[in-house]
Amino acid sequence: MTIQQSVVADTVSAHSANGLIKGYFNAFQSLDLETNNGPLSALVGLHNDNGPDSTKARLYTTNGYVA
């Protein structure tokens, strides 16, 4: 499976097994990208409207690279 997109949302979550996650990801609350046996290539934008909570990001891969 390959996930390749441009996404803008409050909360972004993409998980893939044996495939690539690639694209532009913009999040206002949280971003979670995870692959197993596949690379992760992302341009990330984290945006916050000066609210009390920070925007969080998690990029994780097993047996792949993060770029």
C-alpha positions, 0 to 999 in steps of 0.5 A, a space after each residue: 500500500 502507498 499513501 501519497 497525499 497532500 492533507 490539511 486538517 486539525 488532526 492527521 493520522 496515517 498508518 501503513 504496513 509494507 508501503 510508503 507514506 509520502 506527501 505534504 501534511 499540515 496539522 493544527 492539533 496533532 500529526 501521527 504518521 507511522 509505517 512498518 517496512 516502508 519509508 516515510 517521506 513528509 513535508 510537515 507543517 504544524 500550526 497553532 492559533 496560540 491556544 493553550 495546547 501545543 501542536 504535536 507530531 509523531 513520525 515513526 517507522 520500522 525498517 524504513 527511513 524517515 526523510 
